[in-house]
Amino acid sequence: MLPWELKELTEQRLVEVVTNGLEESQTLEYKRSMPFGIWEEKLKVLKAVTAFANTFGGDLVIGIEAQDGIPQLPIVGIPAAEIDGFKQAYESVARDSLEPSLPAGTVAFKSIAVGCDGQAVLVARISQSWLAPHRIGRKGDRDFWTRTSAGKEPMTITQLRDAFVLSGTVREKIREFVYERVNELSGNAGGLPDAPIDLHYDLPKLVLHVLPIAAFARHDHHPIGVVRYREQSSKLAPIATRRHKSMLNLNGVVTVGDEKSTTRGFTQLYRDGTLEALQSVPAQQGSTPSEREIYVGYFERDMRGALSRYLSLLADESIGAPICLYLTLLHASNCRLAYIQNQYFLSPRTVGSNVAALPEVLIHDTSEAEVDKQLKVLFDSLWNCGDTPASPSFDDAGKWCGPKS
């Protein structure tokens, strides 16, 4: 893989790559050109893409010639005017031909102008897919492809079996992690042995887990440098606590809300890029002595803003989609969910469970529209706990209409 983010690629850096002889590898392939007309030409592209997605991801560099795996000067490029058409045609064919379909955002493109005659190099960066293995299910070619240091090749029975096992193992790892953390958080004052804090144990709490698939799927996933976030902690602020402090701990870095706040919370950034945010939710006396009311609308607003910060932090660390979100409501068995905006609304029933673990959602890309779409699923599930069909924070079209910041 080229040693830069896509947005950092320039003609000068491509020249540097070729001059230094960066060879093809398990995560890098060069193509002089990439015709995409007849099916046989499309098949070559799909094989290259699925091979990367089924293994560890990588870069397909179109417009640079290689001999025996070594890139050659001059950089010839391909006609820049044809690139948009190529990308559109690829997306259409991939959507119709791959089984299962690649998660959205698996393939990202970057076009780099080279020379002055309308030529460009197209870099397709393919992420490892957590839905692997993928195959090309059309016109008799139903092989699963993988990549080795020698290039792409059909998967062996052993590789195919391991890929299916890994796909299931990733889900199991994620669910086991969430289960263990929720179990710990529900039974003590925060689950932070080296940063004990009073999280108002008697108050209901909401726990958000932000879990990049790469942290659980890739054996070569590098730990992030957490030390700088001890001082630069604004993106790690707890969900609804304005004043906070940060400290390093065994797992990474934790940001803790101010002790004088009426609500308490923390955000834990783990060294592998997973995040855990807990926030206590103020509860008021309900209509009967045995019931309480928790005002969820403002929490939904604050969580939406916090998630935007957390995803931005992960992007700074080159950690992107797919990302799993889990939301769990703790210590709220006797609580009704309340909402105040224009009118007062109260859920018909109490939550009824001391630990309400909501179904997970998957973010395929980190655009605001996609994140809001998945947050609506989470918040609807939260309100379902109180026998309410949907969150009042979204309108009938699924657009955010909740409290403003």
N, C-alpha and C positions, 0 to 999 in steps of 0.2 A: 504494500500500500504506500502511496506517496506520503511523505512525512509532513504534510500540512493539512489544515482544514480546507475544504473546498473553496471557501471565500478568500483564502489566502493565496490561491494558485494564480500565477502570472506567467507571461511568456518567458521572463527571465528565469523563473524557477524551473520551468519545463526544460529550458536549455541546460540548466545546471544538472537536472536529472539525467539528460542524455549524455552530456559531457562526462559526468562521473560514472556512466555505465551502470545505472541502477537496473539490475537484471530482473527479468520476470521471475515470479515466485508463486508461492501458494496464494498470496494476496495481491498479485499484480500481474496484469496481462496487457500487452500492447497490440494494437491492430492498425495496419496501414490504412485501411478503409473498412467500412462496415455497410455493404449494400443491404437494402432491406425491402427488396421487391418481391421476388418469388419465395415460396414457402421454404425452400432449402436455405435461402439466405437468412430468413427470419429464424429458422431453427438454430443456426449457428449462434445468433445473439442470445436466444433463450437458453441454450446450453451453457453459455458463458455465465449468464446472470444466475441461473439456478445453481450452478456449481459453486459460485461464491456464497450465495444465500444458504446453501446446504452445509457449508463448512464454516469458515471464520470471517466471511465477508472479504471485501477487497475492492480494488480499482480496476476498471476496464478503461483503458486509455485509447481513444480512437483518433487516429491522425498521426501516429508515430510508428515508423517502421522498425521492426526488430529482426535481427539475424541471430539465430541460435539463442534467443532470449535476451539479447543485448540491444538496447535502443540505438538507432543510427541517426546521425546528422546527414542532411538538414531535416528539420522538422517540416514535413510536407503539409500536414493538416488536411482537412476536408472542407468543402465549400460551406461557409458559415450560413449561407442562405438556405441550406438544406437541413439544418440542425433541428429547427422547430418541427418540421414535417417528420423527421426521424423519431423525435421524442413522442409525438402524438401517435404515430403508427405503432411504436413499441408498446405504449401504454394500452392501446386497443388490443393488440395481439396477446400481450401478457395477461390481460384481464380475461380473455376468452380461452387461453390455451394452457394455463398453469393450474395444476392440481396439487394441494389447495392453492388458492390465490395468495400472492405475496402480501403481507400486511402493508397497509398504506405507509409510505415513507421509507420502505426498504431500499428503494433505488432513488438516488439524488443525482442530478446532472449539473455540470458546470462547464460552460463554454469559454474557452480562452482564445482570443484573437492572436494569430501568429502571422508575422510578415505584414505586408501592406497590400495584398492582392485578394482580400476577401476570404482568406482561409482561416480556419480555427481548429483547435484540438478540443474534442469533447471527452470529458471525464465522467464516467458513470460510477459513482461510489455505491456499492452494494453492501448493506449491513447483513450480518448474520441473522437469519430468520429464526424466531422462537417457534414458528409453526412448521419448521422443517421436519421431514424432508419434502421437497417439492419435485414434481415431475412435469414433463411436457406431455399432456394427455391428448394428442391429436395426431391423426394420420399415421398411426402405427408406431410412432416413436414414444414409448412409454418408459424409457429408462430414467432412473434417478442419477443425477450427475454430482460429482464432488471434485475438489481440487487437491492436488498434491504439489510438491515442488516442481514436478515435471509438467504440470498443466492440469487440464480437466480430463476426467475419465469416468466411466460408469461406476456407480457404487457396487461394491461386492455385497454378498448376502450379509456378511458380518458388519460392514459399514452401515448397511440399511437398517439392520436390527438395532445397532447402537444409536442411530439417529432417532428412531421411533422411541427408544427408551429415554433418550435425552429430552425429547419433547415432553414426555410425561413427567420426567424427573424435575424439570424446571417448574412446572405447576406445583408439584409436591413440595419442592423446596420453599417456594413462595408462601404457600398455605401453612406450612409448618412454622416458618419464621413468624408469620402474623399470629398464628395460634399461640406460640410460646410467649410473644411479647404481650399480647392482650391478656393472657393468663397471668403474667407477672404484674402488669399494670393494674389489673382489677383487684389484686390482692395486697398491694402495698402502696407506699406514698411515692409512686413515680417510677419505680424500677431503675433508679439511677444510683447504684451503690456508692459511686465516688462523687456524687453531687446530691446528697440528701436534701430535699426541699419539701416544704409543706404545700401540697397541692389541693388543700381543702377537701379532704377525703370524703366529707359528707355531701359534697356537691356532685351533680351529674357531670360527666366528662365526655368529650368527643375526641376520638383518636384517629388521626389521618396517617396512613402509610403510603408513601410515594416510592414505588419499587421499580427501578429500571430493570428490564428483562436481562440486559447484558450483565448485570451484577450477579445473576444466578445461572447464566447460560454459558458464559465464556471463561475458559480456563486461563486465558491470557489477559483477563480484565485487570488493569493496573489500579492500585489504590490511589485515591486522590490526595493531594496535599492539603490537610485540614488546618495546619498551623495558622495560615493567614486569616482564616475565618474567625480566629479568636479576637482579632482586632477589627476586622471588616465584617461585622456580623449583621448588617442591616437586612440582607436577604434571608438570614436565618432567624429573624425575629419570630417569636411565638405567634400563633394565629391571631389572637386578639389582645395581646399585651403590648402596649406602646413602649414602656421602659423595660429594659432587659440588660443582662450581662452574659458574657460568654466565657467558657472555660474548656480546656482540653480534658479529655478523659480517655479511658482505655479504648472505647469504641470509635472515638474521633473527636468531635467537638459538640458541646451542648450549649444552647442559648436558653437562659432561664428568665422568666418574667419577674418583674419587680415584686418584692415581698409585700409592698403596701397596696398593690392593685387589688380591686375587688374580685378579680378573677386571676387564676394562676395558670401558667402553662409553660411548656418547654418545647424546643425543637432539637432533636438529635440528628446530626449528620454523621453517618457511618463512613468509614474509610472506603467502602466500595461504592459509595454514591447513593445508598438507600437513605431515606429520610423518614423520621417519625415525629409527628407533632401532636401533642396532647394539650387540650384546653379545657379548663373547668367552665361550666355554664351556669350563670346565676339562676337560682330557683326561687320562686315566690310561693307563698302559701296558696293552695288551691281552694276550691269551693267547699271542700270537706277537710277535716283535720288530717286525714290520712293521705291526702293528695297534694302534689306540688305542680307548679307550672313552670316550664322552661321556654324562654323566648328564643326560638330557633332562627328567625329571619335574620337577625343581626349577625348570628354566627355564620349563616350561609354566606352573607356578604363578606365577612372577614376571612372565611376560609377560601373563597374565590380569589380574593386579593393575595392571600398568603401562598396559595398554590401557584399563582403567576410568578411570585418571587422565587419559589423553590425550583420551578421549571427553568427559570432564567439562570439560577445558580448552576443547575446541572448542565445547561447549554454552555455556560462558561467553561465547564470541565469536559466539553465534547461528549456529554452523555445525553442521548436523545431517545426518541420513541423507538420501540414501544415501551410504555410505562404502565404498570398496574397501579390502580388506586384502590385502597381499602378504607372504609369508614366504619368505626365501631362506636356505639353509644354505651357508656358504662354508668352504673349506679343510678338508673333512671326508671326502675320498675314501677314506681308509684307516681310517675310524672305524666302529665298531659303536655303536648306540644302546642305552644302559643305563637301567634304571629300578629304583629301590630304594624300596619301600614295602610292608611286610609280607613281601614276598619279592623276591628278586633276579631280574631279567629282562634278557636280552641279545638283541638282534636277531640273526637267523640269518646275516645278511650285512652287509658293510660298505656304506657309502653309495655308493661307486663313482664319484662325480662331484665335481669340485672346486667346481663351482657348481651347486647343486641348487635351481632356481627352482620353487617350488610353485605350483599353479594358484590364481588369485585367488579370493576370496570377496567377496560383497557384503552389507553390513549394511543392512537395510531400516529398522530402528529400533534404538535404542540401549538397549533394555531388557536386563536381565541374561540373560534366557532366550534372546533373539535372538542376543546376542553370544556366549554359550556355544555355541549351535547352530552358528554359523559358525566359532568357534575349534575345535570338534571336527573340522570338515571340514579345517581347516588342519593340526591336529596329526595327524589320521589320515594325511594326505598325507605329513607329515614321517616318520612311522613306516613308511609304505610304501617309503620310500627304503632302508630296511634289511630289506625283505621281511617286514614285520610288518603284519597286516591293519588294526589300529586302535591308537590311543593308549590306554595303560592308565589315563590320567587321567580317563576317562569310563566310567561303567557301561553296562550293556546298554540302559538306558533313555535314554542320552545325557546323563545328569546328571554334573556334576563330582564326582569322588571322588579327585582327586589330592592331593598334599602340601598341608598347611595352612600358612598364613603363620606 
